[in-house]
Amino acid sequence: MKKTLLLSMAASAMLLAGGDIAPAPVKQAAPVASEFLIFNNITAKGEIRPRYEFVDASDNGKDDANAFTNRLMLGVHADLLQVEGLSAYLEATNVAGTGDYWDLSNDTINDKPLYQVVADPDQTRITQAYVDYAFGKTLIRAGRQGVNLDNQRFIGTVNWRQMPQTYDAVAVINNSVENLNLLAAYVWRVNTIFDDKTVKPVGDGFDTNTVLLHGAYTFMPELTLTAYGYLVEDFADTYGIAATGKVGFDSAKLSYRAEYAHQSDPTNGDGSADADYYNIQGTVNISGVLVGAQYEVLGAGSDGNGAFATPLATLHAHNGWADMFLGTPADGLVDVNGMLGYKAKGFGLAKVIYHDFSSDRGSTDYGTEVDALYKNKIPGIKGLSGLLKASWYSADAFSVDTTKVWVMLDYKF
């Protein structure tokens, strides 16, 4: 099953080139009078993201984790060979940390403490390296890339972790028809957030043969219909449809998402899947006051099949920040949650979310969770922002009580 999920993750990564992520802008090469340039219009960017993470789940027999980690990312974009529409992007990321956290050498056999997991191991890698060719309203992207589709429920880069998940893939994106965005991608490898010493046998990446299909048509601001098919080798074929939009009422604005998907046995490779997914959610913004609610079901599998799962997703963004449900329980998962927050220029964003978790089959009470967040730009330094975040999971018939706290700065330049 682990291998299946891993391969599934690899497939998912491929989608980086499309979905709601706009392709990198392609700059027309500047004319050169007397010399031929391989690279021109070179631009660079970077990110420094230090973070403290605390994890307490003492009922599982492990010591609290206190992790200090930092992400350093540097990227360079350039036009290639003075060919209109041809460009390349190269990006490297380093993660370094101190404190008590992800260290497989810490075990009780050697009389060393076993700490709670903070999944940010020390590592350095090329996170993106791709070539773009744009012509008309079509973009072809080939190479290692990050992919975030829609709300990242199925395909994402797991950017919350210090090392993002990226994908070796080739993708074609087309916008020839007004208001219609189409993406088709083939993924041959996923590069996970882990290093090559953890999560055996998956480690830092997996080979796969996965096809990603995604199309979205905007009828009006109030309605966009999205259809997708994610054919992940050795995991499942997932087909779904979603309706999203924003509706304005005087000083109030409603954002909504209604979605259904089904997982079946994969067309390429081995697998065992037959489960459904439902999601209804909405958020009302009244002069900056945010009120939201969601009902999400990852269904239990029928006839002995596994429950609905999304191993290639940015899982941290869904089903609670304590990360208790990174894998769907065998009897499925029902997440009913409500959100209250406030957002305004200068103030930033503050919100609290309450989750009630239960099983899809049998309605077993899995527990509750409270999540809280505050983030804002830090004045005086362009590109610098700060975040305070916490999560409190209260267990019932699943796992153990868990508390997590984060303090983070993010500087982009």
C-alpha positions, -999 to +999 in steps of 0.1 A: +000+000+000+029+024+008+044+018-026+010+025-042+006+057-024+041+068-032+037+061-069+004+080-067+022+109-052+047+109-081+019+111-106+003+140-089+033+161-090+032+164-127+003+188-127+024+217-116+023+232-150-014+239-151-046+243-132-050+276-113-013+282-115-006+306-143+024+296-164+055+317-159+055+347-182+075+343-213+095+374-223+103+382-259+141+381-265+157+415-269+173+421-303+210+416-304+229+434-331+262+416-334+264+386-311+244+355-304+233+350-268+224+316-253+207+334-223+192+369-221+166+388-201+179+370-170+160+375-138+165+361-103+144+356-072+149+340-038+133+332-005+145+328+031+120+312+054+130+305+090+105+286+112+101+272+147+078+242+151+067+226+184+050+192+186+035+176+217+017+142+215+031+126+247+005+098+247+023+082+218+055+077+240+077+102+221+094+133+235+082+168+224+099+182+193+114+216+191+125+222+156+143+253+142+145+250+104+152+273+075+144+273+038+168+290+014+156+291-022+173+307-052+158+307-087+169+321-121+148+326-152+161+334-187+151+335-223+169+309-245+188+311-278+170+343-288+140+322-299+107+339-293+087+320-267+116+298-255+128+302-219+141+282-189+139+283-152+163+268-126+158+267-089+177+252-059+164+248-024+183+241+009+167+231+041+187+232+073+176+227+109+186+224+145+168+211+176+149+179+184+130+168+153+132+144+123+162+123+131+160+085+125+192+080+145+172+090+176+158+057+189+152+041+223+174+010+213+204+033+215+192+049+247+184+081+228+150+098+229+125+093+201+110+127+192+078+137+176+081+141+138+087+174+121+090+164+085+117+189+074+150+169+071+182+186+062+187+184+025+196+204-007+183+197-042+173+212-075+136+218-069+128+231-104+145+228-137+123+232-168+121+246-203+091+265-215+080+270-251+050+293-257+033+299-290+000+316-295-021+306-264-003+273-258+025+266-234+046+234-233+066+229-202+091+200-198+113+191-168+112+193-130+084+216-119+060+224-091+022+218-096-007+232-078-041+225-092-073+241-080-074+240-041-046+214-041-070+187-027-056+163-053-024+178-068-001+201-049+035+210-039+031+207-002+047+241+001+040+243+038+069+219+044+103+235+040+112+213+010+084+214-016+071+184-035+080+187-073+075+166-104+094+155-134+069+159-162+059+173-195+027+194-197+007+212-224-015+241-214-039+257-239-061+288-236-071+292-272-108+292-264-119+322-244-125+314-207-114+278-212-082+264-197-070+230-207-041+210-193-027+175-202+004+162-185+025+131-182+045+126-150+074+101-148+087+109-114+076+127-082+102+143-058+088+142-023+094+165+007+116+138+023+152+130+019+167+097+007+171+084+043+135+085+054+102+069+046+116+037+032+113+026+005+099+059-009+127+082+001+131+114-018+113+104-050+094+077-070+091+067-106+057+066-121+037+067-153+008+090-146-015+111-168-032+143-156-061+159-174-077+191-163-101+215-178-119+246-165-145+269-182-156+302-166-192+309-176-193+341-154-176+353-122-204+334-103-197+300-120-167+281-131-170+244-139-139+222-136-135+186-148-105+165-142-090+130-145-060+120-126-047+085-137-021+076-112-001+044-118-006+016-093-030+037-072-063+048-088-080+066-116-098+097-101-124+115-121-143+145-107-162+177-114-164+210-093-184+241-094-168+273-080-175+310-080-180+343-062-214+359-057-216+395-044-244+409-022-239+446-015-211+446+011-210+408+013-193+383-010-199+346-010-172+322-023-182+286-028-171+252-039-192+221-047-174+190-058-178+153-065-151+127-075-149+089-078-118+067-076-117+034-095-090+008-103-061+023-122-058+016-159-021+013-157-007-010-130-021-027-099-045-012-075-078-016-056-101+014-055-138+021-055-147+051-034-164+085-036-156+121-026-180+149-017-172+185-008-195+215-001-180+246+013-186+283+014-171+315+029-189+348+033-168+380+035-188+409+051-165+440+052-135+418+061-153+396+086-150+360+074-175+332+082-171+298+065-184+262+067-174+229+050-188+194+048-162+170+032-164+133+028-136+109+018-157+078+014-150+043+027-142+019-001-168-007-012-162-045-014-130-044+006-114-016-015-094+012+002-110+045+013-108+076-010-073+090-007-053+119-021-016+111-017-005+137-041-023+166-024-010+194-003-025+174+026-016+199+054-042+224+039-070+199+045-086+181+074-068+201+101-033+215+106-023+189+132-019+165+102-038+136+119-054+125+086-026+125+061-038+090+052-076+084+051-088+059+077-101+026+064-137+035+072-133+069+054-134+104+069-161+130+074-148+165+082-174+190+093-158+224+101-166+260+106-143+291+103-145+326+118-119+352+108-111+388+099-090+402+070-081+438+062-052+457+047-027+466+073-043+442+098-035+410+079-055+378+084-067+361+116-089+331+117-100+302+139-113+269+125-132+242+144-132+206+130-154+176+140-141+144+125-159+110+122-158+079+100-179+076+068-188+040+076-202+035+110-201+072+121-173+066+146-163+097+164-126+104+155-122+136+176-122+174+172-096+200+164-092+237+168-068+256+144-058+292+148-037+315+125-025+351+123-003+364+094+006+398+081+032+417+062+059+432+084+062+469+077+095+485+067+109+455+047+095+448+013+088+411+008+088+402+046+059+386+063+052+368+096+030+340+107+018+326+141-001+293+139-014+266+162-034+234+162-050+214+190-064+180+182-085+162+208-086+125+201-116+101+205-114+069+186-084+079+165-048+086+174-038+107+204-042+143+217-017+164+197-006+201+200+014+219+173+027+255+173+045+274+146+063+308+144+076+317+110+091+346+090+091+346+052+113+369+031+109+369-006+132+389-029 
